[in-house]
């Protein structure tokens, strides 16, 4: 069995924050926090994923909108020009509403797919679920998961660093 990391339980929110701060000071970067309620100011100390989602949405919106304008231009001007009362074939105001709709559609779909990919969803299983006391995170547990893919991770060193935090309990997480 491969070691995925070490799950640590703290007595309260203050000791969790202190443990997180101390592990960060030692140089650990791959840390996840589980608590019964959101901890607003922890996001600065825990790695945040998903900063690339707005860029993907913007790019997909541009591609969708430009693609829709190109399709309409090609169909109205090149492939099937219709003389309607002397108006120009490339009447861009008529192209704008559908281009905006497709821009929004592409951006939303790309954002949704990027969110699912970035958060690892749909995932019905996570290695920390095998630790018997993990479910306490939804009631009254303050848990911290030091991941094994951290650059400083060494099984023995990680165990010693966590034991120095004086947690309630800690356990190795296996795949």
Secondary structure, 3 states (H helix, E strand, C coil): CCEEEEEEEECCHHHHHHHHHHHHHHCCCCEEEECCCCCHHHCCCCCCCCCCHHHHHHHHHHHHHHHHHHHHHHHHHHHCCCCCCCCCCCCHHHHHHHHHHHHHHHHHHHHHHHHHHHHCCCCCCCHHHHCHHHHHHHCCCEEEEEECCCCCCCHHHHHHHHHCCCCCEEEEEEC
